[in-house]
Amino acid sequence: MKKTLTGFTIVELLIVIVVIAILAAITIVAYNGIQTRSENTKTIHGVSSYLKAIHSYAATYGNYPIETGFPCFGPIGTTCARMSGDGSGCVPEAGGDGGAAAQPTFDTEIKKILTKLPTVSSQTMNCNGSTYAGAYYRPSTGTAAAIVYFLKGNESCSGIGGIASSTKTQRGEMTRCVATLPSL
């Protein structure tokens, strides 16, 4: 009587393992891309909400909110702009984006228009050894202002709240957008 052995050969098992590994890698890459797009959309939505509030504030009070610093968008404790490193080569202006922080005065003023402050993504981006995140308001004299925000990847900066004057700086995995508000 002959016995027949059934089962998988080692080659068949290796092929199945390789196929599963390839499918897992594709899934992880796709998930990371979706997650990044979602976080970028969260930032764009938050910036757009702040932009509308700043426009409403200007229509109500005749000027943009005046602030001595560069307030981060989001509740108190939100970090933004350059959070670590020296920022060399990542931002075009002198001093860079390192001075942004929570500003209770700005929050108080903008809460005259908004009851709840919008949030932006807390995803971080690396650029030449510095870490960037979030968005902030760059005030001027009350008649001019800008919003600076950071997106992960090579993204477009146009279309935020109908602002025509927008500049883009893209380096490494970070896109830095500056939406200049119209002069009052």
Disulfide bonds with the S-S distance in Angstrom:
Cys72-Cys80 2.04
Cys90-Cys127 2.09
Cys157-Cys177 1.89
